[in-house]
Amino acid sequence: MSPKKEMSFLDHLEELRWHLIRSVIAIVLVGVVAFIFKDFIFDKILFGPKDKSFITYRFLCEVAQLFGTNSHFCGGELPFRIQSRTVAGQFSAHMWTSILAGFILAFPYVLYQFWSFVSPGLYEKERSTARGFIFVASSLFFLGVVFGYYLVTPLSINFLGNYSVSDQIHNDFDISSYIGLLRASVLATGIMFELPIIIYFLTKIGLVTPKILAKNRKLALVIVLSISAIITPPDIASQIIVSIPIIVLYEVSIFISKFVTKSQQKKDTKEKSPLEKIK
């Protein structure tokens, strides 16, 4: 454990408060930069998936043509418009989008602040892995965000934008609804890609074992498919596309859990052996 002097409960709360303040300041500062570059954020990033020239649509169109089939990913424009129906609609969207961008881009620093708070209570070897933890966790989060933006978001927008119950109804999506869909897709996948990190810590504290994970593989598959059904349009192809990387992450999590368990067993054996020699 850390050789630092033990702190009272109130001291811990005070320290936690400053870590949270520093995290919020980082998010706000990055958010201010995103607020300034609103033209790029909205026109190039947020509204990118509503354009049929978006890279995902072009790729899926080429795949469909490769197999000699027609695809609604090819050509034309998505039959919907984005509108603002409230007085402060655009300003509100601008503010919340900037905060979201601030959180995503400042995520490694926020993670660092979290680790700085919990690391004093860890052993020296565990603290030495801080850099690796922050790098891996941030990389997985960004990978999930990219996956959500380039795959889940365009699949959802394309399906819902083309969906119609009658020719007499024209889709005019409110800007808050559109950004809400994109935000949910990106954050949900970003958090889901943290599964290996979550399993690592749950195994460390003994709440999860490789046997439990392997035994509940079928249940996990059902949960993954259910989550995929929630964050993607209700067509089988989209759900399968989203489910595959999550299933792979689950299998990786089982491997990580096995590794942690074996390491813990070796550590326990080394600690017991001197006592056994004395006996």
Residue pairs with C-beta under 8 A, 6 or more apart in sequence:
1 121
1 122
1 123
2 119
2 120
2 121
2 122
2 127
4 120
7 15
15 117
16 117
19 113
19 114
19 116
19 117
20 113
22 113
23 106
23 109
23 110
23 113
23 114
26 102
26 106
26 109
26 110
27 99
27 102
27 103
27 106
27 110
28 102
29 102
29 106
30 101
30 102
30 105
30 106
31 98
31 99
31 101
31 102
31 103
32 98
32 102
34 41
34 97
34 98
34 101
34 102
34 105
35 94
35 95
35 98
38 94
38 98
41 97
41 98
41 101
42 94
42 97
46 97
46 178
46 179
46 182
47 82
48 54
49 56
49 149
49 153
49 154
49 157
49 182
50 78
50 80
50 82
50 157
50 161
50 178
51 77
51 78
52 73
52 74
52 75
52 76
52 77
52 78
54 154
55 150
56 150
56 151
56 154
56 155
57 73
57 74
57 154
57 158
60 71
60 73
61 71
61 73
61 74
61 75
64 70
64 71
64 73
64 74
65 71
65 74
72 158
72 162
73 158
78 157
78 158
78 161
78 162
79 161
79 162
79 164
79 170
79 171
80 161
80 170
80 171
80 172
80 173
81 171
81 172
81 173
82 172
82 173
82 174
82 175
82 178
83 172
83 173
83 174
83 175
84 90
84 93
84 174
84 175
85 174
86 92
89 174
89 175
89 176
90 175
92 176
93 175
93 176
93 179
96 179
97 179
100 183
100 187
103 110
104 145
104 186
104 190
107 138
107 141
107 142
108 134
108 138
111 134
111 137
111 138
112 134
115 130
115 133
115 134
119 126
119 127
119 130
133 197
136 196
136 197
137 194
137 197
140 193
140 194
140 196
140 197
141 190
141 191
141 193
141 194
142 190
143 193
144 189
144 190
144 191
144 192
144 193
144 194
145 186
145 187
145 189
145 190
147 189
147 193
147 245
148 185
148 186
148 187
148 188
148 189
148 190
148 231
149 182
149 185
149 186
151 241
151 242
152 185
152 186
152 188
152 189
152 231
152 232
152 242
153 181
153 182
153 185
153 186
155 232
155 233
155 238
155 241
155 242
156 181
156 185
156 231
156 232
156 233
156 238
157 178
157 181
157 182
158 233
159 233
159 234
159 235
159 238
160 181
160 233
161 171
161 173
164 171
184 231
185 231
188 227
188 231
189 231
189 242
192 227
192 246
192 249
193 245
193 249
195 246
195 249
195 250
195 253
196 249
196 252
196 253
196 256
198 253
199 208
199 213
199 253
199 254
199 256
199 257
200 253
200 256
200 257
200 260
202 208
203 209
203 210
203 256
203 257
203 260
203 261
204 260
204 264
208 257
209 257
209 261
210 254
210 257
210 258
210 261
213 220
213 250
213 253
213 254
213 257
214 254
217 250
217 254
220 250
221 247
224 243
224 246
224 247
224 250
225 239
225 243
227 246
228 238
228 239
228 240
228 242
228 243
228 246
229 239
231 242
232 238
232 239
232 241
232 242
